[in-house]
Amino acid sequence: MFSPGISCLVRGALNPNSFLCRYRCVFTNVSTLGWIHINKYSQQSSHNEPGRYTCYNLPHRTLLKIEGKDTSPFLQGIITNDMELFEVPERRAMYSHMLNVQGRTLYDIMLYSLKEAEEARRGVLLECDTAVKDSILRHLKVYKLRRKVNISPCEDLSVWAVLPQPKAPGQKMAKPDISSPVKALVWGADPRTQAMGWRLVLDSQVNPLDVIASCQHGDIEEYHKHRYAIGLPEGVKDLPPGVALPLESNLVYMQGISFSKGCYIGQELTARTHHTGVVRKRLMPVRLSSPAESLEEGASLNTQSGKPAGKHRAGVGELGLSLIRMAHAKEMLAVKSVDDTTVTLEASVPEWWPKDSKAK
């Protein structure tokens, strides 16, 4: 007969609450695949237990608003991902990089579609590292030319990450219920990987606990530890502007690039590297024998026999990210700390990477 999700769909169609029932069933099936319009969430009381999720305020991330009828073609020529993905109604967010003409990463960004706006004002919210807000504003204005778009910072908005409490192995991650949908300007799955939970954008005066009843506040350091533990880069420390290469930074694995769209700045080197099928170095999570704070950013890694093995990027405590030559990824590596002592580190392959990459 019917699967549980479909049977609910049929039953819902026969009662006055059909919309809620039908939507909750469909939502269950797609929650990990895309974004759902926040105004269509059930506003019934949450069935999640208090404290099952943790909300992290992200002061290192800020928002810009880009709106106007030329928003999509304007961004299409300067980002690695495909703006046409937003034409799919369920698609509410995407991850992407902006590159320089040499094909190196300048900025890692997230785009959130503002589909509720009228056609002439339709646009996106752009999330970027707070440290490069002024730089990215200048970058956008250089390429704006005569495009009919308006670009402005959103200083009255705040970005939050919502992560579930640790679960038993194999236990699925259920999306938290929203108790006040109208307060959530953006709400949905992090487009990079399911392991990063959900993204939430609120007015700076709004408490996320008033929006997600099953949430509790978390320390930003724990958020960064989670990122480094699973090997996910974010911001200028992990992706130094003009230094990091997008494919070495696992942009493909984070759903942040399209190889079928038209031309964009930095495309030539990126496309050529992709089509050769060879990426000799990758950004990987590492566990260190001493705190990462004792290491200089960009410090050289070596094998036990002294061969060059990569560069260290950043970290918190004993967790970090390093750019590692894949030929030495399974070896114990060493790096000199700022006081000239030797720190050992061991890389691991993230669970969220495609299976074929784990065999390499």
Secondary structure, DSSP 4 states (H G I P E B T S, - for coil): ---HHHHHHHHHTTSTTHHHHHHHHHHHHHTTTS---GGGS--SPP-SPTTSEEEEE-TTEEEEEEESTTHHHHHHTTSSS-GGGGGSTT--EEEEEEE-TTS-EEEEEEEEEETTS-GGG-EEEEEEEGGGHHHHHHHHHHHHTT---EEEE-TTEEEEEEEEPP--TT---PPPPPS-GGGEEEEEE-SS-GGG-EEEEEETT--GGGT-TTEEE--HHHHHHHHHHHT---STTTS-TTT--TTTTTTTTTT---SSS---TTHHHHHHHHHHT---EEEEEEEESS-GGGS-TTPEEEETTS-EEEEEEEEETTEEEEEEEGGGTTS-EEEE-TTS-EEEEEE---TTS-HHHHT-
